[in-house]
Amino acid sequence: MTLCPLRLDIDAVPTSPLPLDLALVKSHCAVDFDDQDDLLTTYIMAAVNAFENTCHRSIVQREHRWVLSAFPIYPYERIWLPRGKTVSVDSVEYVSNGVTIMLASSPTGTDWQEDLRGDDGGVLLPPQGEQWPTADLDAASPVTITFTAGWDTAALPQDVLNALLWFIRTSFDDGRTDPQKQAANLTVFETLVSSYRLTRIY
């Protein structure tokens, strides 16, 4: 059995603190006063949402809950987590005979192996020489993996930051007066971030 995701629940992007520094955005947009702060905040959130929706990757670190129909079975036991950079795997739980069972995460490798080094998503495997347990196929959420994904704001890649600032500036300059130009700008934005697009849309 290969991986069959049922749904992915993601916490909302927090607005406090903002995912981008407002002072940096105001400097980039040549805004000296506070009367445009609310509008720029809206464009910051729009830029983050545009990136995440285009790339299927989380910019802002927050909790994700990924529900699978079952654990994959040999020889396809690898679980490749979605949404880009995985910071931590907080829990792995499954339903067996109607009871929710949480796999042990401590000490490391007790009930699963993990490799979180890649920027395109962490990888989970059962302990070496073992297999994933069997979950109830008729449960509403047979397998749930809770993990934190996204970049630390201080470690955001420079080209991603540049693309976000470009989106905000063009929205601020053109979005209120010229919808056609804003649509063209969105196409350019998608090109700027295309190298970060994950082909696994889940």
C-alpha positions in Angstrom: 0.0 0.0 0.0 1.4 3.4 -1.0 0.7 6.6 0.9 -2.9 7.8 0.8 -3.4 11.1 2.5 -7.0 12.0 3.7 -6.5 15.6 4.7 -4.0 18.1 6.0 -5.0 20.6 8.7 -2.7 23.6 9.1 -2.8 26.2 11.8 -3.5 29.7 10.5 -0.6 32.1 9.8 -0.2 34.1 13.0 -0.5 37.9 12.7 1.4 38.7 15.9 4.2 38.9 15.4 3.9 39.5 11.6 5.7 37.0 9.4 7.7 39.9 7.9 9.0 42.9 9.7 6.7 45.9 9.1 9.5 48.4 9.3 11.4 46.5 6.5 8.2 46.5 4.4 7.6 50.2 4.9 11.2 51.0 3.9 10.9 48.8 0.8 7.6 50.6 -0.2 9.0 54.1 0.6 6.4 54.7 3.3 7.4 57.0 6.1 4.3 57.3 8.2 1.9 55.0 10.0 -1.3 55.7 8.0 -0.7 52.8 5.6 0.2 50.2 8.3 -3.1 48.3 8.1 -2.9 48.1 4.3 0.7 46.9 4.3 -0.2 44.3 6.9 -2.9 43.0 4.6 -0.4 42.8 1.8 2.1 41.0 4.0 -0.4 38.3 4.7 -1.5 38.2 1.1 2.1 37.7 0.0 2.7 34.8 2.5 -0.6 33.2 1.4 0.4 33.6 -2.3 3.7 31.9 -1.7 2.3 29.1 0.3 -0.6 28.4 -2.2 1.7 28.6 -5.2 4.5 26.5 -3.7 2.6 24.1 -1.4 5.2 25.0 1.2 4.8 26.6 4.6 6.8 29.8 5.1 5.8 30.5 8.7 6.6 27.8 11.3 3.4 26.4 12.8 1.6 23.1 13.6 0.4 20.7 10.8 -1.8 17.7 11.3 -1.6 15.2 8.5 -4.2 12.4 8.4 -3.4 9.2 6.4 -5.8 6.3 5.5 -3.1 3.9 6.8 0.6 3.5 7.3 2.4 2.5 4.1 3.5 -1.1 3.9 6.8 -2.8 2.8 8.5 -1.9 0.5 7.0 1.6 0.4 7.3 2.4 4.1 8.9 5.8 3.7 6.6 8.7 4.7 7.7 12.0 3.1 6.1 14.9 5.0 4.5 17.7 3.1 4.9 21.5 3.3 8.6 21.9 3.1 11.1 22.4 5.9 10.1 20.1 8.8 11.2 21.5 12.2 10.0 18.7 14.4 7.7 15.7 14.5 5.5 16.2 17.6 3.5 13.0 17.5 2.5 10.0 15.5 -0.7 8.2 16.5 -3.0 5.6 15.0 -6.3 3.9 15.7 -6.3 0.2 16.4 -9.4 -1.7 17.5 -11.1 1.6 18.1 -8.4 2.8 20.5 -6.0 5.7 19.7 -2.4 4.7 20.3 0.5 7.1 20.3 3.9 5.9 19.1 6.8 6.7 21.4 9.2 9.4 20.3 11.8 9.1 23.1 14.4 8.0 23.0 14.9 8.9 19.3 14.2 6.0 17.0 12.0 4.1 19.5 8.9 3.8 17.3 10.1 5.6 14.2 13.2 6.9 12.4 13.2 10.5 11.1 15.4 12.6 8.9 14.5 16.3 9.1 17.6 17.7 7.3 16.0 18.4 3.9 14.3 21.6 3.0 11.6 19.8 1.0 10.1 17.8 3.9 11.1 15.4 6.6 11.2 11.6 6.1 9.8 9.1 8.5 10.4 5.3 8.5 9.6 2.5 11.0 12.5 1.4 13.2 15.2 -0.5 11.3 14.1 -4.1 10.6 10.5 -3.4 11.7 7.2 -2.3 10.0 4.6 0.3 10.7 1.7 -1.0 12.8 -1.7 -1.7 11.3 -4.4 1.0 11.7 -8.2 0.6 11.5 -9.2 1.4 7.9 -12.7 2.3 9.0 -11.6 5.0 11.5 -12.3 8.6 10.7 -8.6 9.4 11.2 -6.7 6.1 11.0 -3.2 7.7 11.2 -2.4 11.3 12.3 1.1 12.8 12.2 1.5 16.1 14.0 4.5 18.1 13.0 5.9 21.7 12.8 7.0 23.0 9.4 8.2 26.3 8.0 11.2 28.5 8.2 12.3 30.5 11.2 11.7 34.1 10.1 15.4 34.9 10.7 16.4 32.0 8.3 14.1 32.8 5.4 16.0 32.4 2.2 16.9 35.8 0.7 15.3 35.1 -2.7 12.0 34.1 -1.0 12.2 37.4 1.1 12.9 39.3 -2.1 9.9 37.7 -3.8 7.6 38.6 -0.9 8.8 42.2 -0.8 8.2 42.4 -4.6 4.7 41.1 -4.2 3.9 43.6 -1.5 5.4 46.5 -3.3 3.6 45.8 -6.6 0.4 45.2 -4.7 0.8 48.5 -2.9 1.7 50.4 -6.1 -0.7 48.8 -8.6 -3.2 46.6 -6.9 -5.6 49.4 -5.9 -5.8 51.1 -9.3 -5.0 48.6 -12.0 -6.3 45.0 -11.6 -4.9 43.9 -14.9 -1.4 45.0 -14.0 -1.8 43.3 -10.6 -2.7 40.0 -12.4 0.4 40.3 -14.6 2.5 41.0 -11.4 1.1 37.8 -9.9 2.3 35.8 -12.9 5.8 37.3 -12.4 5.6 36.4 -8.7 4.8 32.8 -9.5 7.9 32.7 -11.8 10.1 34.2 -9.0 9.1 31.5 -6.5 8.8 28.6 -9.0 12.1 27.0 -7.8 10.5 26.5 -4.4 7.3 24.8 -5.7 6.8 21.3 -4.3 5.6 18.8 -6.8 3.8 16.8 -4.1 0.8 19.1 -3.6 -0.2 17.5 -0.4 
